[in-house]
Amino acid sequence: GYAVSIVKAGARIAGIDCGPVRSPLLDLTADEERQLVALMQVCKMPVAEMA
């Protein structure tokens, strides 16, 4: 179930908004999302400009 949160956050970071996960799942925390951005950058995956 947690993989859904990671995939949706990754899509959002790449510029594709898939909306939040459904209950009982939780979206990633801000810290987890920062870690995912760092991982995506290391892997040279697209990271959208986030305001």
ChimeraX attribute file (.defattr): number of C-alpha atoms within 10 A of each C-alpha:
attribute: neighborCount
match mode: 1-to-1
recipient: residues
	/A:1	9
	/A:2	11
	/A:3	9
	/A:4	16
	/A:5	17
	/A:6	17
	/A:7	14
	/A:8	19
	/A:9	25
	/A:10	21
	/A:11	16
	/A:12	17
	/A:13	21
	/A:14	17
	/A:15	14
	/A:16	12
	/A:17	12
	/A:18	12
	/A:19	11
	/A:20	15
	/A:21	18
	/A:22	10
	/A:23	7
	/A:24	6
	/A:25	13
	/A:26	13
	/A:27	18
	/A:28	18
	/A:29	11
	/A:30	9
	/A:31	9
	/A:32	13
	/A:33	16
	/A:34	13
	/A:35	12
	/A:36	18
	/A:37	20
	/A:38	14
	/A:39	12
	/A:40	16
	/A:41	12
	/A:42	9
	/A:43	9
	/A:44	9
	/A:45	14
	/A:46	14
	/A:47	16
	/A:48	13
	/A:49	8
	/A:50	8
	/A:51	3
